[in-house]
């Protein structure tokens, strides 16, 4: 029995609460994970997992083994990668999660630039507009909008995502200029799907610091950043947009800013990862590469970072999973 392989299968099963999910994460078959765990149970002479039709969870012995071996394996992985790094090689597998807008427009390019410097690094770049559990879903890093909460994470503050009001010259020629908040309320706008209906209120901040909620008339809702940008450029609607999504269009005149004294309430952006003490060299290398590149993006404002961020890096202890959420048999 390869003890390290068996421990990895066991640890991932505990973290995922599912043999099937652990097999998918490890890139092996479900029977192989089951075999590794059973071999490990025979090796230690104790039952390590409780299995039912709905949940897989560690026994008391299994929990003790998990807590004693999880960080040790991470340390071994980091040490091995550290030797390769000292030999001049950064290699390994990196799983990265980001929102679709900044992910497709900017993070994708940063990943490719990093890989050109380190061609032995393979990256899973997952772009979704949802919050994730980095440990449960096996991600090394996540770019998050809004301060992460509810997890034990290390976070690095990147800046503020600027959101501005824009329209295409074609829209203004067809519908007239938008020069005050009443005209904004009457204009046809495109908004993100998260703007709650039926209230349809847009939170704006004036350059003097005043904030207000303005009723708007959405003609189109979407969860796609690409659809928002395309709709705005076509002149079909006006509306709020992340500046980092349309910087080129603003620069060449395809879009112009309306009501420039106002901006949509910005959102903080963070880079989050589960552990700094046992950060693998490939994760550390990518973080060091990506943070300055992200902070240089036009539309990601770092001017107020020192005032608004408690700390650049916030360290919290890792809490071992005790019980996975109940699952149906099909999820296993």
C-alpha positions as CSV (number, residue, x, y, z in Angstrom):
1,X,0.0,0.0,0.0
2,X,1.2,3.5,-0.9
3,X,0.5,5.2,2.5
4,X,0.7,8.8,1.0
5,X,-1.8,7.9,-1.7
6,X,-4.2,6.2,0.7
7,X,-4.0,9.2,3.1
8,X,-4.8,11.6,0.2
9,X,-7.8,9.6,-0.7
10,X,-9.0,9.5,2.9
11,X,-8.4,13.2,3.5
12,X,-10.2,14.3,0.4
13,X,-13.2,12.0,1.2
14,X,-13.5,13.6,4.6
15,X,-13.3,17.1,3.2
16,X,-15.8,16.4,0.5
17,X,-18.1,14.1,2.4
18,X,-18.4,12.0,-0.7
19,X,-16.3,9.2,-2.3
20,X,-17.5,10.2,-5.7
21,X,-16.5,13.9,-5.2
22,X,-13.1,12.8,-3.8
23,X,-12.5,10.6,-6.8
24,X,-13.3,13.4,-9.2
25,X,-11.0,15.8,-7.4
26,X,-8.1,13.3,-7.3
27,X,-8.7,12.2,-10.9
28,X,-9.1,8.6,-10.1
29,X,-12.1,6.2,-10.1
30,X,-14.5,5.8,-7.2
31,X,-13.6,2.1,-6.6
32,X,-9.9,3.2,-6.4
33,X,-10.8,5.7,-3.6
34,X,-12.8,3.1,-1.8
35,X,-9.9,0.6,-2.1
36,X,-7.4,3.2,-0.8
37,X,-9.5,4.0,2.2
38,X,-10.2,0.3,3.1
39,X,-6.4,-0.4,2.8
40,X,-5.8,2.5,5.2
41,X,-8.4,1.1,7.6
42,X,-6.7,-2.3,7.6
43,X,-3.3,-0.7,8.1
44,X,-4.4,1.3,11.2
45,X,-6.7,-1.4,12.5
46,X,-9.7,0.9,12.9
47,X,-12.8,2.0,11.0
48,X,-12.2,5.6,9.7
49,X,-15.4,6.5,7.9
50,X,-19.0,6.0,8.6
51,X,-20.9,5.3,5.3
52,X,-24.6,5.5,4.8
53,X,-26.9,6.2,1.8
54,X,-26.9,9.9,2.6
55,X,-23.5,10.9,4.1
56,X,-19.9,9.9,4.5
57,X,-18.3,11.2,7.6
58,X,-15.2,10.4,9.8
59,X,-15.4,8.2,12.9
60,X,-13.7,9.5,16.0
61,X,-10.6,7.6,14.9
62,X,-11.0,9.0,11.4
63,X,-11.3,12.6,12.7
64,X,-8.1,12.2,14.8
65,X,-6.2,10.8,11.8
66,X,-7.5,13.6,9.6
67,X,-6.4,16.3,12.0
68,X,-3.0,14.7,12.4
69,X,-2.2,14.0,8.8
70,X,-3.9,16.8,6.8
71,X,-1.4,19.5,7.5
72,X,1.5,17.1,7.4
73,X,0.7,16.1,3.8
74,X,0.4,19.8,2.8
75,X,3.8,20.4,4.4
76,X,5.3,17.5,2.4
77,X,3.8,18.8,-0.8
78,X,5.1,22.3,-0.1
79,X,8.6,21.0,0.7
80,X,8.7,19.0,-2.5
81,X,7.6,22.0,-4.6
82,X,10.0,24.1,-2.6
83,X,12.9,22.0,-3.7
84,X,11.8,22.2,-7.3
85,X,11.4,26.0,-7.0
86,X,14.9,26.2,-5.6
87,X,16.1,24.3,-8.6
88,X,14.5,27.1,-10.7
89,X,11.2,25.4,-11.5
90,X,7.7,26.4,-10.5
91,X,5.3,23.6,-11.4
92,X,2.2,21.9,-10.3
93,X,-1.6,22.2,-10.5
94,X,-3.5,25.4,-9.6
95,X,-7.3,25.7,-9.2
96,X,-8.5,29.3,-9.4
97,X,-12.1,30.7,-9.0
98,X,-13.2,34.2,-10.1
99,X,-16.3,36.1,-11.1
100,X,-17.1,35.8,-14.8
101,X,-16.6,39.5,-15.6
102,X,-13.1,40.2,-14.3
103,X,-12.3,36.5,-15.0
104,X,-12.8,36.5,-18.7
105,X,-11.7,40.1,-19.2
106,X,-8.5,40.1,-17.1
107,X,-7.8,37.0,-15.0
108,X,-7.6,34.8,-18.1
109,X,-4.8,37.0,-19.5
110,X,-3.0,37.0,-16.2
111,X,-3.1,33.2,-16.0
112,X,-1.7,32.9,-19.5
113,X,1.1,35.4,-18.8
114,X,2.0,33.4,-15.7
115,X,2.1,30.2,-17.6
116,X,4.4,31.7,-20.2
117,X,6.9,32.3,-17.4
118,X,6.1,28.9,-15.8
119,X,5.0,26.4,-18.5
120,X,5.0,23.5,-16.1
121,X,2.0,24.9,-14.3
122,X,-1.5,23.6,-15.2
123,X,-4.4,25.8,-14.2
124,X,-8.1,25.1,-13.7
125,X,-9.8,28.6,-14.2
126,X,-13.4,28.4,-13.1
127,X,-15.5,31.5,-13.8
128,X,-18.8,31.7,-12.0
129,X,-20.8,34.4,-10.2
130,X,-21.3,32.6,-6.9
131,X,-19.6,32.2,-3.5
132,X,-17.7,29.0,-3.0
133,X,-16.2,27.0,-0.1
134,X,-12.5,26.9,-1.1
135,X,-11.7,23.8,1.0
136,X,-14.8,21.8,0.3
137,X,-14.6,22.6,-3.5
138,X,-10.8,22.1,-3.6
139,X,-9.8,25.5,-4.8
140,X,-6.3,27.0,-4.1
141,X,-7.4,30.6,-4.7
142,X,-10.5,32.7,-5.3
143,X,-11.0,36.2,-6.4
144,X,-14.0,37.5,-4.4
145,X,-16.3,40.5,-4.6
146,X,-17.1,41.6,-1.0
147,X,-15.1,40.7,2.1
148,X,-15.2,36.9,2.5
149,X,-17.0,35.6,5.6
150,X,-18.2,32.4,7.0
151,X,-15.0,30.5,6.3
152,X,-11.5,30.4,7.8
153,X,-9.5,32.1,5.1
154,X,-6.5,34.2,4.4
155,X,-7.5,37.3,2.4
156,X,-5.6,39.9,0.5
157,X,-7.3,43.2,-0.2
158,X,-7.0,44.2,-3.9
159,X,-9.1,47.4,-4.1
160,X,-12.5,48.6,-5.0
161,X,-14.5,47.6,-8.1
162,X,-15.7,50.8,-9.7
163,X,-19.1,50.9,-11.3
164,X,-20.2,53.8,-13.4
165,X,-23.1,54.8,-15.6
166,X,-22.6,54.7,-19.3
167,X,-24.4,54.9,-22.7
168,X,-23.4,54.6,-26.3
169,X,-23.5,57.7,-28.6
170,X,-26.2,55.8,-30.6
171,X,-28.4,55.5,-27.5
172,X,-28.1,59.2,-26.7
173,X,-28.8,60.2,-30.3
174,X,-31.9,58.0,-30.2
175,X,-33.2,58.7,-26.7
176,X,-31.6,62.0,-25.8
177,X,-29.0,62.9,-23.1
178,X,-29.2,61.7,-19.5
179,X,-28.4,64.8,-17.5
180,X,-30.2,64.2,-14.2
181,X,-31.5,61.5,-12.0
182,X,-35.1,61.9,-13.2
183,X,-33.9,61.3,-16.8
184,X,-32.0,58.2,-15.5
185,X,-35.2,56.9,-13.9
186,X,-37.0,57.2,-17.3
187,X,-34.2,55.7,-19.4
188,X,-34.2,52.1,-20.5
189,X,-31.4,50.4,-18.7
190,X,-29.7,47.0,-18.6
191,X,-28.9,45.7,-15.1
192,X,-27.3,42.6,-13.5
193,X,-29.7,39.9,-12.5
194,X,-28.9,40.5,-8.9
195,X,-30.6,43.9,-8.8
196,X,-33.8,43.0,-6.9
197,X,-37.2,43.2,-8.5
198,X,-39.7,44.7,-8.2
199,X,-38.0,47.5,-6.3
200,X,-35.5,48.2,-9.1
201,X,-33.5,50.7,-7.0
202,X,-29.9,51.7,-8.0
203,X,-27.7,52.7,-5.1
204,X,-25.6,55.7,-6.2
205,X,-23.0,57.8,-4.6
206,X,-22.3,61.5,-5.5
207,X,-18.8,62.8,-5.7
208,X,-19.6,64.9,-2.6
209,X,-20.2,61.7,-0.6
210,X,-24.0,61.7,-0.5
211,X,-25.7,58.4,-1.2
212,X,-29.2,57.8,-2.6
213,X,-31.3,55.1,-4.1
214,X,-32.7,55.9,-7.6
215,X,-35.6,54.0,-9.2
216,X,-34.7,52.6,-12.7
217,X,-36.5,51.0,-15.5
218,X,-34.7,47.8,-16.5
219,X,-35.5,46.7,-20.1
220,X,-33.1,43.8,-19.8
221,X,-31.6,41.8,-16.9
222,X,-28.8,39.4,-17.3
223,X,-26.1,37.5,-15.3
224,X,-23.6,37.8,-18.2
225,X,-21.0,40.6,-18.2
226,X,-20.5,40.0,-21.9
227,X,-24.2,40.6,-22.6
228,X,-24.1,43.8,-20.5
229,X,-21.2,45.2,-22.4
230,X,-22.5,44.2,-25.8
231,X,-26.0,45.7,-25.1
232,X,-24.5,49.0,-23.9
233,X,-22.1,49.3,-26.9
234,X,-25.0,48.5,-29.3
235,X,-27.0,51.5,-28.0
236,X,-29.9,49.3,-27.0
237,X,-29.9,50.5,-23.4
238,X,-27.9,52.6,-20.9
239,X,-26.9,51.5,-17.5
240,X,-24.4,50.7,-14.7
241,X,-21.3,48.7,-15.5
242,X,-18.0,47.7,-14.0
243,X,-15.5,50.1,-15.4
244,X,-12.9,47.4,-15.8
245,X,-15.3,45.7,-18.2
246,X,-15.5,48.6,-20.6
247,X,-12.3,50.6,-20.2
248,X,-11.4,50.1,-23.9
249,X,-14.9,51.1,-25.1
250,X,-14.7,54.3,-23.0
251,X,-11.2,55.1,-24.3
252,X,-12.2,54.8,-28.0
253,X,-15.6,56.5,-27.6
254,X,-17.9,53.6,-28.2
255,X,-19.3,54.3,-24.7
256,X,-19.4,57.6,-22.8
257,X,-20.0,58.2,-19.2
258,X,-23.3,59.7,-18.2
259,X,-23.9,61.6,-14.9
260,X,-20.2,61.6,-14.2
261,X,-20.7,63.1,-10.8
262,X,-22.3,59.8,-9.7
263,X,-21.1,56.3,-9.4
264,X,-22.7,53.0,-8.4
265,X,-21.7,52.0,-4.9
266,X,-18.3,50.1,-5.4
267,X,-17.5,46.7,-4.1
268,X,-14.3,45.5,-2.4
269,X,-12.3,42.8,-4.2
270,X,-10.2,40.3,-2.4
271,X,-8.0,37.3,-3.2
272,X,-8.7,34.5,-0.7
273,X,-6.9,31.2,0.0
274,X,-7.3,28.6,2.7
275,X,-3.8,28.6,4.2
276,X,-0.7,30.8,4.3
277,X,1.3,28.6,6.6
278,X,1.3,25.7,4.2
279,X,1.0,27.7,0.9
280,X,2.4,25.6,-1.9
281,X,5.2,27.4,-3.9
282,X,3.0,27.4,-7.1
283,X,0.2,29.2,-5.2
284,X,2.6,31.7,-3.7
285,X,4.3,32.3,-7.0
286,X,1.0,32.9,-8.7
287,X,-0.2,35.2,-5.9
288,X,2.9,37.3,-6.1
289,X,2.5,37.5,-9.8
290,X,-1.2,38.2,-9.9
291,X,-1.7,40.7,-7.1
292,X,0.2,43.6,-8.7
293,X,-1.3,42.8,-12.1
294,X,-4.8,42.8,-10.7
295,X,-4.2,46.1,-8.8
296,X,-3.1,47.7,-12.1
297,X,-6.4,47.0,-13.8
298,X,-8.2,50.2,-14.9
299,X,-11.4,50.3,-12.9
300,X,-10.0,48.6,-9.8
301,X,-9.4,51.5,-7.4
302,X,-6.7,51.1,-4.8
303,X,-6.7,54.8,-3.7
304,X,-8.6,54.1,-0.5
305,X,-7.0,50.8,0.3
306,X,-5.0,51.9,3.3
307,X,-8.1,53.5,4.8
308,X,-10.6,50.7,4.2
309,X,-8.6,47.5,4.6
310,X,-8.0,46.2,8.1
311,X,-4.9,44.4,6.9
312,X,-3.5,43.1,3.6
313,X,-3.3,39.6,4.9
314,X,-5.6,38.3,7.6
315,X,-4.6,34.9,9.2
316,X,-7.2,32.7,10.7
317,X,-6.8,29.1,11.9
318,X,-8.1,26.2,9.9
319,X,-10.9,24.2,11.4
320,X,-11.1,20.6,10.3
321,X,-14.5,19.5,8.9
322,X,-16.7,17.6,11.3
323,X,-19.7,16.6,9.3
324,X,-20.5,17.1,5.6
325,X,-23.9,18.2,4.5
326,X,-26.4,15.3,4.0
327,X,-26.4,14.1,0.4
328,X,-28.7,12.0,-1.7
329,X,-27.3,8.7,-3.0
330,X,-27.0,10.2,-6.5
331,X,-24.6,12.8,-5.1
332,X,-22.3,10.1,-3.8
